[in-house]
Amino acid sequence: MTQLAHAERAHALLGASKADQWINCPPSARLQENIPEKRSEYADEGTGAHELSELILRRRLTPCNSAERNRLDKAISDFKASNQYYGPEMEDAVTAYVEVVEEHFMAAKARSADAIILLEERLDFTEWVPDGYGTGDVVLISDGVLEVIDLKYGKGVPVSAIGNPQLRLYGLGAWSNWNYLYSINEVRMTIVQPRLDSVSADTLPLGELIEWAETVVKPAAALADAGEGEFKSGSHCRWCKVKGSCRARADENMKALAYEFQDPALLSLDEIGNVLYVAEQLKVWAKDVEDYAFEQAKKGVRIPSWKLVEGRSNRTITDKPAAVDILIVEGFDESSIYKPRELLGIGDLEKKIGKKELAALLDGLIMKPPGKPVLVPETDKRPELNSVDNDFAGEEFEV
């Protein structure tokens, strides 16, 4: 590849990918500055999907001579042969993402024949953020319209483009880089999350985006760069590296104790609603504190009133073929010593076969029954059940 591999690219202190954190909690940026990033197989898997999609998009949508086409074809083939995370699931997800990008690029070219596409572009928004930059997956520029498209390969947490500060900063950076060539009136932001079958979009007039940058981003960035401002707990804590030991987050979550030992029957419905919300946050926070304490204990740090011990383990047969031979010789038949064969779950089958292929092969054999009722905050995007007593008589509720 002509550019740095995704995993090797640097991340700015006030980078776009962390904007939700430092905008809402400015001092957290410096607090995390010297804590190393933890790589996970999920991050490595996402990196692989980004690398493959970039190669395919360069091959399909950018001008290439014969030598470059051959190089890209080989790079794609090598990736598929060597990347440990590549399989039908990644192929399906990347294909879905590439199709969205192609569709949007064709729409841009319909607006103006000289529309351009930029892949893995370094976007500089230092006009508003000290040393502020990020890497945009895809930037489309045509007369009047600038669009940034971002691939989110994960499937654990849905990500919306609406009000998304990362994509807004990408839009600012792209406009700052290219406004001398194109007259931009609006900025479009799209997040493609193919493994959740989700395409989310947001559009802002350029003036509103710049106003947001001047009134929200610039002041927060100045505080964050100086290590100043107020700590604030919220949904932005999810990816913070100090979330398990943050005092502001602890103070916010300890509010749940105001209701400790009270009989729920004595609370108003409004109070119960508040308790449920705080308790949900408290469960997440308690898990983060537990994880932090465990990591410290493994390093030899003493946690008062707690100790590190050997956990429970299960017995295991060290040589299964030898064990089988002995049991067969002793007169046990195979049906009595082997587990019965079981079909893999749908998720595992999709990884091996491909989502579309499995759906086609097992058409009519796959069904998704209604889920059990679950009590969730009203901000949840799922529609509310209107006739719970009739539709779910006898079901147990989950919270």
DOKOLVEX-535735 format. One record per residue (C-alpha): x, y, z. Coordinates in Angstrom, 1 decimal, always signed. Example, Ala and Ser with C-alpha at 12.3 -4.5 7.8 and 13.67 -1.06 7.14 Angstrom:
BEGIN
- +12.3:-4.5:+7.8
- +13.7:-1.1:+7.1
//
This chain:
BEGIN
- +0.0:+0.0:+0.0
- +1.2:+3.5:-0.7
- +0.3:+4.8:+2.7
- +0.9:+3.7:+6.2
- -1.0:+0.6:+7.3
- -4.1:+1.5:+9.4
- -2.7:+0.1:+12.6
- +0.5:+2.2:+12.2
- -1.1:+5.6:+11.8
- -0.6:+8.0:+14.6
- -3.5:+9.3:+16.7
- -3.5:+13.0:+17.9
- -4.1:+13.9:+21.5
- -7.3:+15.8:+20.4
- -8.0:+13.5:+17.4
- -11.5:+13.3:+15.8
- -12.0:+9.7:+16.9
- -11.9:+10.8:+20.6
- -13.8:+14.1:+20.1
- -16.9:+12.9:+22.0
- -14.6:+12.5:+25.1
- -12.6:+15.7:+25.0
- -15.5:+17.9:+24.0
- -17.7:+16.7:+26.9
- -14.9:+16.1:+29.4
- -11.9:+18.3:+28.4
- -9.4:+17.4:+31.1
- -9.7:+13.7:+30.3
- -7.5:+14.1:+27.2
- -4.3:+15.0:+29.2
- -5.3:+12.5:+31.9
- -5.1:+9.6:+29.4
- -2.1:+11.0:+27.5
- +0.5:+8.6:+28.8
- -1.6:+5.5:+29.1
- -0.9:+3.1:+26.3
- -3.6:+2.0:+23.9
- -4.8:-1.6:+24.4
- -5.1:-3.5:+21.2
- -7.9:-6.2:+20.9
- -8.7:-8.7:+18.3
- -11.8:-6.6:+17.6
- -9.7:-3.6:+16.8
- -7.4:-5.8:+14.7
- -10.3:-7.2:+12.8
- -11.7:-3.7:+12.1
- -8.2:-2.6:+10.9
- -8.2:-5.5:+8.5
- -11.7:-4.6:+7.1
- -10.5:-1.0:+6.6
- -7.4:-2.1:+4.8
- -9.3:-4.4:+2.5
- -12.0:-1.9:+1.7
- -9.4:+0.8:+0.9
- -7.6:-1.6:-1.6
- -10.9:-2.4:-3.3
- -12.0:+1.2:-3.5
- -8.7:+2.3:-4.9
- -8.9:-0.5:-7.5
- -12.5:+0.4:-8.5
- -12.9:+4.2:-8.1
- -9.5:+5.9:-8.5
- -7.6:+6.3:-11.8
- -5.1:+3.4:-12.2
- -2.7:+2.5:-14.9
- -2.1:-1.1:-15.7
- +0.8:-1.5:-13.3
- -1.2:+0.0:-10.4
- -4.2:-2.2:-11.2
- -1.9:-5.3:-11.1
- -0.4:-4.1:-7.8
- -3.8:-3.6:-6.2
- -5.1:-6.9:-7.5
- -2.1:-8.6:-6.0
- -2.4:-6.7:-2.7
- -6.1:-7.8:-2.5
- -5.3:-11.4:-3.2
- -2.4:-11.4:-0.7
- -4.6:-9.8:+2.0
- -7.3:-12.5:+1.5
- -4.7:-15.2:+1.7
- -2.8:-14.0:+4.7
- -5.2:-12.0:+7.0
- -6.4:-14.2:+9.9
- -9.7:-12.3:+10.1
- -10.6:-12.6:+6.5
- -13.5:-14.8:+5.6
- -17.1:-14.8:+4.1
- -18.3:-12.5:+6.9
- -15.7:-9.8:+6.2
- -16.1:-10.3:+2.4
- -19.9:-9.6:+2.8
- -19.4:-6.6:+5.1
- -16.7:-5.0:+3.0
- -18.8:-5.6:-0.2
- -21.8:-3.9:+1.4
- -19.7:-0.9:+2.4
- -18.0:-0.6:-1.0
- -21.4:-0.6:-2.7
- -22.6:+2.3:-0.5
- -19.4:+4.3:-1.3
- -19.8:+3.6:-5.1
- -23.5:+4.7:-5.0
- -22.6:+7.9:-3.2
- -19.7:+8.6:-5.5
- -21.9:+8.1:-8.6
- -24.4:+10.6:-7.1
- -21.6:+13.1:-6.6
- -20.4:+12.7:-10.2
- -24.0:+13.2:-11.3
- -23.9:+16.6:-9.5
- -20.5:+17.6:-11.1
- -18.4:+15.6:-13.6
- -15.2:+16.7:-11.8
- -16.2:+15.3:-8.4
- -13.4:+13.6:-6.6
- -13.0:+10.8:-4.1
- -10.3:+10.8:-1.4
- -9.4:+7.6:+0.5
- -7.8:+7.5:+3.9
- -7.2:+11.2:+3.7
- -5.4:+13.0:+6.5
- -7.8:+15.8:+7.5
- -6.5:+18.8:+9.3
- -8.8:+20.9:+11.5
- -6.1:+22.8:+13.5
- -7.9:+26.0:+12.9
- -10.2:+24.9:+15.7
- -8.2:+22.2:+17.5
- -4.5:+22.4:+18.5
- -2.7:+19.7:+16.5
- -6.1:+18.5:+15.4
- -6.3:+15.9:+12.7
- -7.8:+12.6:+11.8
- -8.0:+10.1:+8.9
- -11.1:+10.1:+6.9
- -12.1:+6.7:+5.3
- -13.8:+8.3:+2.3
- -14.3:+12.0:+1.3
- -16.4:+12.9:-1.7
- -16.3:+16.5:-3.0
- -18.5:+17.9:-5.7
- -19.9:+21.4:-6.4
- -22.0:+22.4:-3.4
- -21.7:+19.2:-1.4
- -18.9:+17.6:+0.7
- -19.5:+14.2:+2.1
- -17.5:+12.1:+4.6
- -18.2:+8.3:+4.8
- -16.9:+6.3:+7.7
- -16.8:+2.5:+8.0
- -17.6:+1.1:+11.5
- -16.9:-2.6:+11.3
- -17.9:-3.4:+14.9
- -21.3:-4.9:+15.6
- -21.4:-4.6:+19.4
- -22.4:-0.9:+19.6
- -24.6:+0.9:+17.0
- -23.1:+4.2:+16.0
- -25.2:+7.1:+14.6
- -24.0:+9.8:+12.2
- -26.5:+12.2:+13.7
- -24.6:+14.8:+15.7
- -21.5:+12.7:+15.5
- -18.5:+14.9:+16.5
- -15.9:+12.7:+14.8
- -17.6:+13.0:+11.4
- -18.3:+16.7:+11.9
- -14.6:+17.3:+12.5
- -13.7:+15.2:+9.4
- -16.1:+17.4:+7.5
- -14.4:+20.5:+8.8
- -11.0:+19.2:+8.0
- -12.0:+18.3:+4.4
- -13.6:+21.7:+3.9
- -10.6:+23.4:+5.3
- -8.3:+21.5:+2.9
- -10.5:+21.8:-0.3
- -12.7:+24.9:-0.1
- -10.3:+26.9:-2.3
- -11.3:+24.6:-5.2
- -14.9:+23.9:-4.5
- -17.8:+26.0:-3.3
- -19.3:+24.0:-0.5
- -22.8:+24.7:+0.8
- -23.5:+21.6:+2.9
- -21.7:+18.8:+4.5
- -23.0:+15.3:+4.6
- -21.9:+12.6:+7.0
- -22.5:+8.9:+6.6
- -21.7:+6.0:+8.8
- -21.8:+2.5:+7.3
- -22.0:-0.3:+9.9
- -22.5:-3.3:+7.6
- -22.6:-6.1:+10.1
- -25.6:-4.4:+11.7
- -27.1:-3.6:+8.3
- -27.0:+0.0:+9.2
- -26.4:+3.2:+7.1
- -26.8:+6.3:+9.2
- -26.6:+9.8:+7.7
- -26.7:+13.5:+8.8
- -26.5:+16.7:+6.8
- -25.6:+20.2:+8.0
- -25.4:+23.5:+6.2
- -21.8:+24.7:+6.1
- -22.6:+27.7:+8.2
- -24.0:+25.6:+11.1
- -21.0:+23.3:+11.0
- -18.6:+26.3:+11.3
- -20.7:+27.8:+14.1
- -20.5:+24.5:+16.0
- -16.8:+24.5:+15.5
- -16.4:+28.0:+16.8
- -18.8:+27.9:+19.8
- -18.4:+24.2:+20.9
- -15.2:+22.7:+19.6
- -12.8:+25.6:+19.8
- -13.4:+26.4:+23.5
- -13.5:+22.7:+24.5
- -10.2:+22.0:+22.6
- -8.5:+24.9:+24.3
- -9.4:+23.6:+27.7
- -8.5:+20.0:+26.8
- -5.1:+21.0:+25.4
- -4.3:+22.9:+28.6
- -5.6:+20.0:+30.8
- -8.3:+22.3:+32.2
- -12.1:+22.3:+32.5
- -14.5:+20.1:+34.4
- -14.6:+16.4:+34.5
- -18.0:+15.2:+33.3
- -19.5:+11.7:+33.4
- -21.6:+10.4:+30.5
- -21.9:+8.0:+27.6
- -18.6:+9.4:+26.3
- -16.9:+7.5:+29.1
- -17.3:+4.2:+27.3
- -13.9:+4.3:+25.6
- -12.0:+6.4:+28.2
- -8.8:+4.7:+29.4
- -9.3:+5.9:+33.0
- -13.0:+5.2:+33.3
- -12.4:+2.6:+36.0
- -10.7:+5.0:+38.4
- -12.3:+8.4:+37.5
- -13.6:+10.3:+40.6
- -16.1:+12.4:+38.7
- -17.7:+9.2:+37.2
- -17.7:+7.6:+40.7
- -19.4:+10.6:+42.2
- -22.1:+10.6:+39.4
- -22.7:+6.9:+39.8
- -22.8:+6.9:+43.6
- -26.0:+9.0:+43.4
- -27.8:+5.6:+43.1
- -27.0:+5.1:+46.8
- -29.5:+7.9:+47.7
- -32.2:+5.2:+47.2
- -30.4:+2.4:+49.0
- -32.5:+0.2:+51.3
- -35.8:+1.9:+50.4
- -38.8:-0.2:+49.5
- -39.5:+0.4:+45.8
- -43.2:+0.5:+46.7
- -42.6:+3.7:+48.5
- -41.1:+5.5:+45.5
- -43.0:+7.4:+42.9
- -43.0:+6.1:+39.3
- -40.8:+9.1:+38.4
- -38.3:+8.1:+41.1
- -38.4:+4.5:+40.0
- -37.6:+5.6:+36.5
- -34.6:+7.6:+37.8
- -33.4:+4.7:+39.9
- -33.5:+2.3:+36.9
- -31.5:+4.8:+34.7
- -28.9:+5.4:+37.4
- -28.7:+1.6:+38.3
- -28.0:+0.8:+34.6
- -25.1:+3.2:+34.6
- -24.0:+1.9:+38.0
- -23.7:-1.7:+36.7
- -21.5:-0.6:+33.8
- -19.4:+1.6:+36.1
- -19.0:-1.2:+38.7
- -17.7:-3.6:+36.0
- -15.2:-0.9:+34.8
- -14.0:-0.5:+38.4
- -13.7:-4.2:+38.9
- -11.7:-4.5:+35.7
- -9.3:-1.7:+36.7
- -8.8:-3.2:+40.2
- -8.1:-6.6:+38.6
- -5.4:-5.2:+36.3
- -3.8:-3.3:+39.2
- -3.8:-6.5:+41.4
- -2.1:-8.5:+38.6
- +0.7:-5.8:+38.6
- +1.2:-6.4:+42.3
- -0.8:-3.4:+43.6
- -2.6:-4.1:+46.9
- -6.3:-3.3:+46.9
- -7.4:-2.9:+50.5
- -9.8:-5.7:+51.7
- -9.3:-7.6:+48.4
- -6.7:-10.2:+47.3
- -5.8:-12.1:+44.1
- -6.4:-15.8:+44.3
- -6.5:-18.7:+41.9
- -9.9:-19.1:+40.3
- -11.8:-22.3:+39.8
- -10.7:-24.5:+36.9
- -12.2:-27.6:+35.2
- -10.4:-30.9:+34.8
- -9.3:-31.6:+31.2
- -8.1:-34.6:+29.3
- -4.5:-34.0:+28.1
- -4.5:-36.6:+25.3
- -8.0:-37.2:+23.9
- -7.0:-39.8:+21.2
- -5.2:-41.9:+23.9
- -8.3:-41.6:+26.2
- -10.6:-42.8:+23.4
- -8.4:-45.8:+22.7
- -8.4:-46.9:+26.3
- -12.2:-46.5:+26.7
- -12.9:-48.4:+23.5
- -10.6:-51.2:+24.6
- -12.5:-51.4:+27.9
- -15.7:-52.0:+26.0
- -17.3:-48.5:+25.8
- -18.8:-47.8:+22.4
- -18.3:-44.4:+20.6
- -21.9:-43.3:+21.2
- -21.4:-43.4:+24.9
- -18.1:-41.4:+25.0
- -18.7:-38.8:+22.3
- -21.0:-35.8:+22.3
- -23.7:-35.9:+19.7
- -23.0:-33.8:+16.6
- -24.6:-30.3:+16.7
- -25.0:-27.8:+13.9
- -23.1:-24.5:+14.4
- -25.1:-21.5:+15.4
- -26.3:-19.0:+12.7
- -23.6:-16.5:+13.5
- -20.8:-19.1:+13.2
- -22.3:-20.5:+10.0
- -22.4:-16.9:+8.5
- -18.7:-16.5:+9.3
- -17.8:-19.7:+7.5
- -20.3:-19.5:+4.6
- -21.2:-15.8:+4.3
- -24.4:-14.0:+5.4
- -26.0:-13.7:+1.9
- -25.0:-17.2:+0.9
- -26.4:-18.8:+4.0
- -29.6:-16.9:+3.7
- -30.0:-18.1:+0.2
- -29.1:-21.7:+0.9
- -31.4:-22.0:+4.0
- -34.2:-19.9:+2.6
- -37.3:-20.8:+4.5
- -35.4:-22.6:+7.3
- -34.3:-19.6:+9.3
- -36.8:-17.7:+11.4
- -36.4:-15.0:+14.1
- -39.1:-15.3:+16.8
- -40.3:-12.3:+18.7
- -38.0:-11.3:+21.5
- -39.1:-11.3:+25.1
- -40.1:-7.9:+26.5
- -37.2:-5.9:+27.8
- -37.5:-2.7:+29.9
- -35.2:-0.1:+28.4
- -34.7:+3.7:+28.6
- -37.2:+5.7:+26.3
- -34.2:+6.9:+24.2
- -33.9:+3.3:+22.9
- -34.7:+3.4:+19.1
- -36.9:+0.2:+19.2
- -40.7:+0.8:+19.0
- -42.6:+0.6:+22.2
- -44.9:-2.4:+22.8
- -48.5:-1.3:+23.1
- -50.3:-4.5:+24.3
- -47.8:-6.3:+26.5
- -50.5:-8.0:+28.6
- -52.2:-9.5:+25.5
- -49.1:-10.3:+23.4
- -46.8:-11.6:+26.1
- -49.1:-13.1:+28.7
- -47.0:-15.4:+31.0
- -43.7:-14.0:+29.8
- -41.1:-12.9:+32.3
- -39.6:-9.4:+31.8
- -35.9:-8.7:+31.7
- -34.4:-5.4:+32.9
//
